[in-house]
Amino acid sequence: MQTSRLSHSEAASPSSEERALSPAINDSLGFLIADSARFVKRSLYGRIAPHGIRGGSWFALRVLWLEDGISQRELAKRLGVMEPWALEMVRSMERDGLVMRTRDEADRRRLKLTLTEKARSLEPKMMNIASAVNRLMLEGLTESEEVLLKLLLKKVRERLAADTEVRGELDEDSV
């Protein structure tokens, strides 16, 4: 008779297929992630709005502060959003005086997103605000708990992103 060698954690914890969905909403992983994200957004967006930054622009600014001059397509890819959504966000950011679309000198077909002086000047203040919200979010967690939380959330995100990509390919093929 062959015996299976499982680690203590594998033997003690059921596989994801065997774990039942909790009937209590506050025990639902999806709800906890979504609800936490909602409160993070409320906390952050409420602090950046008085400076003329809309919530939808925040993550685009974060990317552009690091990679000024990328295309709208590249921005959409970095943010994991559809290009039409990115276009509307860029238009809104243009109206707010945060970005300009300019032709790439090396490839005239390509439009680059370039931060305005207004957007560049907001970076230090906005990053201080984001740091304050981050500190608030992590209050009461040890450094090792923070590392573990990030690791686990990245694993969940990667799994769901892979599922979304597979379903997206299937959806496109079935049309």
C-alpha positions in Angstrom: 0.0 0.0 0.0 1.4 3.4 -1.0 1.1 6.3 1.4 0.8 9.8 0.3 3.2 12.3 1.8 1.5 15.6 2.4 2.8 18.5 4.4 1.0 19.4 7.6 -0.6 22.4 5.9 -1.7 20.4 2.9 -3.2 17.7 5.1 -5.0 20.2 7.3 -6.5 22.4 4.6 -9.0 21.3 2.0 -8.4 22.2 -1.6 -10.1 25.2 -3.1 -12.6 22.9 -4.8 -13.6 21.4 -1.4 -14.0 24.8 0.5 -17.6 25.8 0.8 -18.7 29.4 0.2 -19.6 30.9 3.5 -23.2 32.1 3.8 -22.1 35.1 5.9 -21.2 38.0 3.6 -18.4 39.2 6.0 -16.7 35.8 5.5 -16.8 36.1 1.7 -13.3 36.7 0.3 -14.7 38.4 -2.7 -16.8 40.7 -0.6 -13.9 41.5 1.8 -11.6 42.4 -1.1 -14.3 44.5 -2.9 -15.4 46.2 0.3 -11.8 47.0 1.3 -11.1 48.4 -2.2 -14.2 50.6 -1.9 -12.9 52.0 1.4 -9.4 52.5 0.1 -10.8 54.4 -2.8 -13.1 56.5 -0.6 -10.2 57.4 1.7 -7.8 58.2 -1.1 -10.1 59.9 -3.6 -11.6 62.1 -0.9 -8.2 63.4 -0.1 -7.0 64.0 -3.7 -10.3 65.5 -5.1 -9.7 68.9 -3.5 -6.5 69.1 -5.6 -8.4 68.5 -8.9 -7.5 64.8 -9.3 -10.4 62.5 -10.1 -10.3 59.0 -8.8 -10.1 57.5 -12.3 -7.0 59.6 -13.1 -5.1 58.6 -10.0 -3.6 55.3 -11.2 -3.0 56.8 -14.7 -1.0 59.5 -13.0 1.0 57.0 -11.0 2.0 55.2 -14.2 2.8 58.4 -16.0 4.8 59.9 -13.2 7.1 56.8 -13.7 6.7 56.5 -17.5 5.9 59.9 -19.0 5.5 59.7 -22.8 4.0 56.3 -23.2 1.1 55.7 -25.6 -2.6 55.4 -24.6 -2.4 51.7 -25.6 0.6 51.2 -23.3 -1.2 53.0 -20.4 -4.3 50.8 -20.9 -2.1 47.7 -20.8 -0.2 48.9 -17.6 -3.6 49.6 -15.9 -5.2 46.4 -17.1 -8.1 48.3 -18.7 -9.8 48.3 -22.1 -8.5 50.9 -24.6 -11.9 52.7 -24.9 -12.0 53.2 -21.1 -8.4 54.5 -21.2 -9.4 56.9 -24.0 -12.2 58.4 -21.9 -9.9 58.7 -19.0 -7.2 60.5 -21.1 -9.8 62.9 -22.5 -10.9 63.7 -19.0 -7.3 64.2 -17.9 -6.8 66.5 -20.9 -9.8 68.6 -19.9 -8.4 68.8 -16.3 -5.1 70.0 -17.7 -3.1 67.0 -16.6 -1.9 65.4 -19.9 -1.4 66.4 -23.5 -1.4 64.0 -26.4 1.6 64.7 -28.7 2.9 63.0 -31.8 6.0 60.8 -31.3 8.9 62.2 -33.3 10.2 58.7 -34.1 6.9 57.3 -35.1 4.4 59.9 -36.3 1.5 57.4 -36.1 2.0 57.1 -32.4 0.5 59.6 -29.9 2.4 60.0 -26.6 0.8 61.0 -23.4 2.8 63.8 -21.8 2.3 65.1 -18.4 1.6 68.8 -18.0 3.6 71.0 -15.6 0.4 71.0 -13.4 0.5 67.2 -13.2 4.2 67.1 -12.5 3.9 69.7 -9.8 1.1 67.7 -8.1 3.2 64.5 -7.7 5.0 65.3 -4.4 1.7 66.3 -2.7 -0.3 63.4 -4.1 2.3 60.9 -3.2 2.4 62.2 0.4 -1.4 61.8 0.5 -1.2 58.3 -0.9 1.5 57.5 1.7 -0.7 58.7 4.5 -3.6 56.5 3.3 -1.2 53.6 3.0 -0.1 54.1 6.6 -3.7 54.2 7.7 -4.5 51.1 5.8 -1.5 49.2 7.3 -2.1 50.5 10.9 -2.2 47.6 13.2 -0.4 45.2 10.8 3.1 44.0 11.4 5.6 44.2 8.6 5.4 40.5 8.1 1.6 40.6 7.9 1.9 43.4 5.3 4.2 41.3 3.2 1.9 38.3 3.5 -1.2 40.3 2.7 0.5 41.6 -0.5 1.7 38.2 -1.4 -1.7 36.6 -1.0 -3.5 39.4 -2.8 -1.1 39.1 -5.7 -1.8 35.4 -5.9 -5.5 36.0 -6.0 -5.2 38.7 -8.6 -2.9 36.6 -10.8 -5.3 33.7 -10.7 -8.3 35.8 -11.5 -6.4 37.7 -14.3 -5.5 34.3 -15.9 -9.2 33.2 -15.7 -10.3 36.5 -17.2 -7.8 36.1 -20.1 -8.9 32.5 -20.8 -12.6 33.5 -20.7 -11.9 36.5 -22.9 -10.3 34.3 -25.5 -13.2 31.9 -25.4 -15.7 34.8 -25.6 -14.0 36.2 -28.7 -13.9 32.8 -30.4 -17.5 32.1 -29.7 -18.7 35.4 -31.3 
